[in-house]
Each structure stands twice: as C-alpha cells, then as structure tokens.
Amino acid sequence: MALRVPDDQVAELAEMFRLMSDPTRLKIILACVDAPAAVGEMAERLSISGSLVSHHLRLLRAARLLQAERRGRQVFYVVGDPHIRSMLSDMVDHVAEGEAEGDIEPPAG
C-alpha cells in the first residue's frame, strides 16, 4: 500500500529529513528526546559552541522538530511531538537491529 501524500507535504517531509541528515543537528535532536535540554548543556555534551547550537536550534524549531520551553532566564528544548519521538525511536531501533544481526544480507531471490 502506497502512502498518498500531497506534493506540498512531500516537500515539507523532504526538508525535515534534510535537516535531520546533518549529524550535528541529529545529535541535538537526540539530546532532546528524553528530557528538555538547554543550549549550554547541549554545547558541552556535543563539544561545540553555544552559538552553533543556537543556529541549529533555530532551524529545528522552524521545522517543528523541536519545541522551546522558557524556565526563568533559560530556554530548554525538547522533542514535543510524539510522532517525531516515535519515528526517531523506530529508526534508532532499526539501526541497532542491523548491527545486532551483523548486517547479514538477505538471500538472493
């Protein structure tokens, strides 16, 4: 069964996948899956500058991949959409499954 997706939604999906294809942005997203994280915390964890983290966060928020929560003077970022959280979890499981199977190729058929 093929998914029927209007062209404008295909373009939006492609842009989301393009944003997530950058390893730094993907690490930022994954850092925000389980709990909200602040810019400084992410910068330290990923060993990159806070300004670079902020730049990536701006793009990720615009694509609705992350949400911001203000707590006093700090802003915390989180994957708030359960669809995004589920998709990321499924993809991480998919990659781990391939590694566990030793990347066995399917039989030729």
C-alpha positions as CSV (number, residue, x, y, z in Angstrom):
1,M,0.0,0.0,0.0
2,A,1.5,3.3,-1.1
3,L,1.2,6.4,1.1
4,R,-0.7,9.2,-0.8
5,V,1.0,12.4,0.2
6,P,0.3,15.8,-1.5
7,D,3.3,17.5,-3.1
8,D,3.5,20.3,-0.6
9,Q,3.7,17.7,2.3
10,V,6.3,15.8,0.4
11,A,8.4,19.0,0.2
12,E,7.9,19.6,3.9
13,L,8.9,16.0,4.7
14,A,12.0,16.3,2.5
15,E,13.0,19.4,4.3
16,M,12.7,17.7,7.7
17,F,14.8,14.8,6.6
18,R,17.3,17.2,5.1
19,L,17.6,18.9,8.4
20,M,17.9,15.6,10.3
21,S,20.6,14.4,7.9
22,D,23.2,16.7,9.4
23,P,25.0,14.7,12.1
24,T,25.2,17.7,14.5
25,R,21.5,18.6,14.2
26,L,20.6,14.9,14.6
27,K,22.7,14.8,17.8
28,I,20.9,17.9,19.1
29,I,17.5,16.3,18.4
30,L,18.5,13.1,20.1
31,A,19.8,15.1,23.1
32,C,16.2,16.4,23.5
33,V,14.2,13.2,23.1
34,D,14.1,12.0,26.7
35,A,14.2,15.3,28.6
36,P,14.4,19.1,27.8
37,A,17.9,20.4,27.4
38,A,19.4,23.9,27.5
39,V,21.8,25.3,24.9
40,G,24.8,25.3,27.2
41,E,24.2,21.7,28.2
42,M,23.9,20.6,24.6
43,A,27.0,22.6,23.6
44,E,29.1,21.0,26.4
45,R,27.7,17.5,25.7
46,L,28.4,17.8,21.9
47,S,31.7,19.8,22.3
48,I,30.5,22.6,20.0
49,S,29.9,26.3,20.6
50,G,26.7,27.6,22.1
51,S,26.2,29.9,19.1
52,L,26.4,26.9,16.7
53,V,23.9,25.0,18.8
54,S,21.6,28.1,18.8
55,H,21.9,28.3,15.0
56,H,20.9,24.7,14.6
57,L,18.1,25.0,17.1
58,R,16.6,27.9,15.2
59,L,16.3,25.7,12.1
60,L,15.0,22.8,14.0
61,R,12.3,24.9,15.7
62,A,11.2,26.4,12.4
63,A,10.7,22.9,11.1
64,R,8.7,22.0,14.2
65,L,11.2,19.2,15.1
66,L,11.9,20.8,18.5
67,Q,9.8,22.9,20.9
68,A,11.1,25.6,23.3
69,E,10.2,25.9,26.9
70,R,11.2,29.0,28.9
71,R,12.1,28.4,32.5
72,G,13.2,31.7,34.1
73,R,16.1,33.0,32.1
74,Q,16.9,29.7,30.4
75,V,15.2,28.2,27.3
76,F,15.0,24.4,27.2
77,Y,14.4,22.4,24.0
78,V,12.5,19.2,23.7
79,V,11.1,16.8,21.1
80,G,7.5,17.5,22.0
81,D,5.7,15.8,19.1
82,P,5.1,12.1,19.8
83,H,5.3,11.4,16.0
84,I,8.8,12.7,15.8
85,R,9.8,10.9,19.0
86,S,8.3,7.6,17.7
87,M,10.0,8.0,14.3
88,L,13.4,8.6,15.9
89,S,13.0,5.7,18.3
90,D,12.0,3.4,15.5
91,M,15.0,4.5,13.3
92,V,17.4,4.0,16.2
93,D,16.0,0.6,16.8
94,H,16.3,-0.2,13.1
95,V,20.0,0.8,13.1
96,A,20.7,-1.2,16.3
97,E,18.8,-4.2,14.8
98,G,21.1,-4.2,11.7
99,E,24.2,-4.1,13.9
100,A,22.9,-6.9,16.1
101,E,22.2,-9.1,13.1
102,G,25.8,-8.5,11.9
103,D,24.4,-6.8,8.7
104,I,23.5,-10.1,7.2
105,E,22.5,-9.7,3.6
106,P,19.1,-11.2,2.6
107,P,19.2,-14.3,0.4
108,A,19.2,-13.6,-3.3
109,G,16.0,-14.5,-4.7
